[in-house]
């Protein structure tokens, strides 16, 4: 989240959209998108404990179009 760098609110913001290697904690925000669809991990946040729980993907469910084009796979 581009706004995480500037966020100063009291409410905890949990989000995902752009995959990261591991959950990112920044300014009372947490990015939990760890790329499950692309073979990474499915990540959840236990609240209010702020405990991260993860399971590995069983397979790759999605390949980004730009990577698919480079690999020659349809």
SEROTI-39465 format. One record per residue: residue number from 1; z, y, x negated of N, C-alpha, C in turn. Coordinates in steps of 0.1 Angstrom, whole numbers. Example, Ala and Ser with C-alpha at 12.3 -4.5 7.8 and 13.67 -1.06 7.14 Angstrom:
   i   n.w   n.v   n.u  ca.w  ca.v  ca.u   c.w   c.v   c.u
   1    78   -57  -132    78   -45  -123    78   -33  -132
   2    71   -22  -128    71   -11  -137    79     0  -129
END
This chain:
   i   n.w   n.v   n.u  ca.w  ca.v  ca.u   c.w   c.v   c.u
   1     0   -12    -8     0     0     0     0    12    -9
   2   -10    20    -8   -11    32   -16     1    41   -13
   3     6    42    -1    17    51     2    31    46    -3
   4    32    34    -8    44    29   -13    50    37   -25
   5    41    42   -33    45    51   -44    52    63   -39
   6    48    68   -28    54    81   -23    64    79   -12
   7    66    67    -7    75    65     5    89    68     1
   8    96    75     9   110    79     7   119    77    20
   9   113    69    29   120    67    42   132    57    40
  10   141    57    50   152    48    51   149    34    55
  11   139    34    64   135    21    70   127    12    59
  12   131     0    59   124   -10    50   110   -12    56
  13    99   -11    47    86   -13    52    81   -26    45
  14    77   -36    52    71   -48    47    57   -49    51
  15    48   -52    41    34   -51    44    26   -61    35
  16    13   -62    38     4   -70    30   -10   -66    35
  17   -19   -68    26   -33   -67    29   -41   -69    17
  18   -36   -63     6   -43   -66    -7   -34   -75   -15
  19   -39   -87   -18   -30   -97   -25   -25   -92   -39
  20   -13   -96   -41    -6   -94   -54    -1  -107   -59
  21     1  -108   -73     5  -121   -78    19  -125   -74
  22    28  -116   -73    41  -119   -68    46  -107   -59
  23    55  -109   -50    59   -98   -41    63   -85   -49
  24    59   -74   -44    62   -61   -51    72   -53   -43
  25    83   -50   -50    93   -41   -44    92   -27   -49
  26    90   -17   -40    88    -3   -45    93     7   -35
  27   102    15   -38   107    26   -29   110    21   -15
  28   118    11   -14   121     5    -1   109     0     7
  29    99    -5     0    88   -12     6    86   -25    -1
  30    80   -35     6    78   -48    -1    64   -53     3
  31    56   -55    -7    42   -61    -4    44   -76    -6
  32    42   -83     5    44   -98     5    31  -105     6
  33    19   -99     4     6  -106     5     4  -112    -9
  34     6  -125    -9     4  -132   -22    -8  -142   -21
  35   -18  -138   -13   -31  -145   -14   -32  -159    -9
  36   -24  -163     1   -25  -176     7   -39  -181    10
  37   -46  -172    17   -60  -176    22   -69  -179    10
  38   -66  -173    -2   -74  -175   -14   -68  -185   -23
  39   -59  -194   -18   -53  -204   -26   -40  -200   -33
  40   -34  -189   -30   -22  -184   -36   -10  -190   -28
  41    -1  -181   -24    11  -186   -17    13  -178    -4
  42    19  -185     5    23  -178    18    37  -173    15
  43    40  -161    17    52  -155    14    59  -149    27
  44    72  -151    28    79  -145    39    92  -138    33
  45    97  -129    41   109  -122    37   120  -125    47
  46   131  -130    42   142  -133    51   150  -120    52
  47   152  -115    64   159  -102    66   171  -104    74
  48   182   -98    71   185   -87    62   188   -91    48
  49   187  -104    45   191  -109    31   182  -104    20
  50   170  -100    24   159   -96    15   156  -108     5
  51   156  -120    10   153  -132     2   138  -135     5
  52   131  -137    -6   117  -141    -6   116  -157    -5
  53   108  -162     4   106  -176     6    91  -178     5
  54    86  -188    -3    72  -190    -5    69  -205    -5
  55    57  -208     0    51  -221    -1    36  -219    -6
  56    32  -229   -14    18  -228   -20     8  -232    -9
  57    -3  -226   -10   -15  -230    -1   -19  -244    -4
  58   -23  -251     6   -28  -265     3   -42  -265    -2
  59   -50  -254     1   -64  -253    -3   -68  -238    -3
  60   -80  -236    -8   -86  -223    -7   -92  -222     7
  61   -88  -212    15   -94  -210    29  -105  -200    29
  62  -105  -191    19  -114  -180    19  -118  -176     5
  63  -131  -173     3  -136  -168   -10  -142  -155    -7
  64  -138  -145   -14  -143  -131   -12  -158  -131   -15
  65  -166  -124    -6  -180  -124    -7  -186  -121   -21
  66  -179  -111   -28  -184  -108   -42  -182  -119   -52
  67  -172  -127   -50  -170  -139   -59  -179  -150   -55
  68  -182  -152   -42  -191  -162   -37  -205  -159   -43
  69  -209  -146   -43  -222  -142   -48  -223  -145   -63
  70  -213  -142   -70  -213  -145   -85  -214  -160   -88
  71  -207  -168   -79  -207  -182   -82  -219  -190   -77
  72  -227  -183   -69  -239  -190   -63  -236  -199   -52
  73  -223  -199   -47  -219  -208   -36  -222  -200   -23
  74  -227  -207   -13  -229  -201     0  -218  -203    10
END
